[in-house]
Each structure stands twice: as structure tokens, then as C-alpha cells.
Amino acid sequence: MYDRIKIMKNRILALTLASAVCACLIGGCGNGDRGSIIILEKENEQTAKTSLSFYGHRTDRSSLLIIEDALQSYMIDGRDAFYENAEEIEYWNSLDTRFRTNNLDDLFMIDRDRLLFMHDSLADLTDIIDVNLYNEFTRSQLFSADGKIYAAPTGISTYGLYVNYDLLQKHGKPVPRNFSEFTEVCNYFAGQGIIPIISNNQTSLRSLIIARGMFGVYSSAETAKEIAKFNADPLLLTRPLNDGIDLVYTILDNGWIDVEEAALTAHLSGDLDLFANGTRPFMVTGGWASSSLKYSLKKQDITLSYGIHAYPVLDSASVLVAQTDSLVSVKKGGNENEAKKLVSVLTHPQTILELNENQSRFTVLNGHTQINSDSAIIPSASYLTKGKYVIGSDSNLSVPLDAILDKCVSSILKGRNADEVKAQLAGLLTAYKEDGK
């Protein structure tokens, strides 16, 4: 087992602001500084044995310090490490370009969709991953179809309903626990001239489609068989996902989300700004955004009592959307062995726990509770531990569902009707079935 190395205070560290680079870090979302950063580190004046490049999502300053410590631990023997990070949308576009042009970094952040078509370029991490360190949820997501591990997860992300407790209390309304109660509360606020739900233009509607549409699959005693059927015939996904699309249109038709506002509302910035002003009861986004929201509230000296709950989109219950996240992969060949050493440091249990605390994520580690110091995500914890969830980006599904649903959500926000979007979904799934792309 790797023992975490304490770094002496006289280490040499160069931090260079990079205005022309897109990049990001472990976490994918965070608070504080939004600029891109390049980290170039050297340990004293030793001749470096190797020089690694690490590319990731943007993160907050406190998480950056944790990563800095991990990099210094790796560099203790005179190695060099170059770290670059970018805003999320820019990051994925840049990663795709680097992949197409055969310019992948030694290690980088990746998502489930890209694992499907990048895995031939990725190193197998099975030899450095201790499966027993991970909890049951994470173990179910570790392996690709060929039985290998191509990405090391460092956290579990969730999607849920942000609830403005202050506003609900002011109007004498309870936190909704099912779709009937959600309908009553949303209709009440709509009747007061308040659009109830804040939605961003990226993940909000996609996560709602998944929550409602895929619940039957993940609550089944034969989930693995259901997933296998979808892999054999992706078009079968239209049945559950159409139910999720119907839910979204019910919400839109009732005026609970302003489509024009959502189309212009950026993920992890515009949506958080709208919620922070305290005039709206609900927001739909990732639980990890809570760390950014808290930073924004503190910066503006705003007091807001809120919590993140499972989606009340089922007839008699709520459901959480969860997935392993902050996935780290290594490029095959080149500096592969050295890059694996750095992955071992980045996935050390202490580093993982510290990052999850900073990023409002749940732990991937076995034997650790899902309680986080961010009290806002605690209402979601029981849904994760008791199996009341659907998996947002399931590694066992061979269909790039996020990308497909993103295209459908884009059409929804452009004003296409439900039948058109369902036809689009069927067309995208059919195309993937035929050419695997």
C-alpha cells in the first residue's frame, strides 16, 4: 500500500496563469477562481527522471492545493509533472481534439461516453487498482466490457433537486417527496408568478429524463439483464427514455421551467447565480455544484438555507441520479508506467477523501460513510446507501447515452415538440446500433 509522503515546506513550486489554454482538474466543477491554470513543478534542482503532462477539469483553490500535494508526493524522487486545467465545456472540446490529433496527455480526466471510443488508446489500470478499496457502487462501475479498468474514479457525483428551505417555509410548503407533492408545490409558486424550477442548458433536463425513465431498470431485480438487452439492441432504450421525455414536457407545459431562460443559463454559473438570489424554490443540477454555490453565497455575503434532495419525479417516491466521476485515465505507451504511479498517488484514500470533502461528492471508498461536511448534500445520502438511485452514466451500458440525450435536450430547448424529440432519440439510437458511433 502506498504511504502518503509529507512534503517539506521548502519545496519549489511554480504556478503560471495561462490565458490561452483550456483545462480542468479532478472534480470537474468547483468554486473560486475560474481562470485556467498551468502547474509546472520541480523538486529542488534534481535532474528529472521523467516529465508527465496531466490534463483535467477546472477545480477550486482548496482542491488545487490537495492536487498540488499529491503531485509533490509523486515528484519526491526528482520527477517532473506538468498540470493543465480548463473550464468544463472547453475541456471536453480540447480533449476530443487532442484525441483526434493523437496528442493525448500522459494522464487526463475522462467521462463514460469517451471511454467507449477512446479505450484502445488507454492503458489498462487493473495492475494498480485495488478493487477492495472501493465500495459496491463503485466496483460495479470499474470494469469495461473486456474486463479491464481504463479509468480510476475518485468520487461519486449526484444530480438532485436544490430546495430553498427559506422560501418554502415562508410560503408554508413542505419539501416534495413524490411527483404529486412536487406538482402541488410547483403549481402554487407558478400561481404566485414565480417560475419554480431553475434549469441550466446542459445537464438539468438530461438528468430528469434519466431519473424518471430509467428508474424501472435500476429498481428491477434483473438490472444486468435489462442493460444487456439495451447493449444488444439500443433501440429498446426508447421505451424507458420516452417516459423521461414525457416528464420533461409535463414540467415545461406547466410552466415550471422557463425554456428561454434555461437555454441561456450556463451550467455552474448562471444557474447558481439565479438560485443564490433566493427568489426561486428549486434548482436542478449536480450536487457537486454546492461547493461553488457556497463560495458564491459567501462572496456576496448572502445567507440562504438550502438542501439537495432526490428528484420527486416518481408517482410515490423520489429517486437520486448518481455516477462515479472525476475519472482519471492514462495514455497507452510512452510514459505509461510513470503515469500509473501518479494515478496511484491521486487515488490514495486520503487524497480521495479530501477531494470529496472539497467538492461536495460522496466517497468511492469501501468502509467509509457517505456523510460529507457539506450539510446540503446529506438529504441525498440515504438514497445512495439504500439503493434508491439510477446510474447517470453507467459503464455497463455500451451506448453513449449522455451525448445522445444532450442532443435531445438541445432540441427541447430549441422548441421542438415531444414527438419530434422522441423521433430524434430513436434515430440516434438506430444510427448507433448500425455503426456503433
Secondary structure by P-SEA (a helix, b strand, c coil): cccbbbbcccbbbbbbbbccccccccccccccccbbbbbbbbcccccccbbbbbbbccccaaaaaaaaaaaaaaaccbbbbbbbcccaaaaaaaaaaaaaacccccbbbbcccccccccccccccccccccccccaaaaaccccccccccccccbbbbbbbbbaaaaaaaacccccccaaaaaaaaaaaaaacccccccccccaaaaaaaaaacccccccccaaaaaaaaaaccccaaaaaaaaaaaaaaaaaaccccaaaaaacccccaaaaaaaacccccccccccaaaaaaaaaaaabbbbbbbbbcccccccbbbbbbbbccbbbbccccaaaaaaaaaaaaacaaaaaaaaaacccccccccccccccccccccaaaaaaacccccccccccccaaaaaaaaaaaaaaacccaaaaaaaaaaaaaaaaaccc
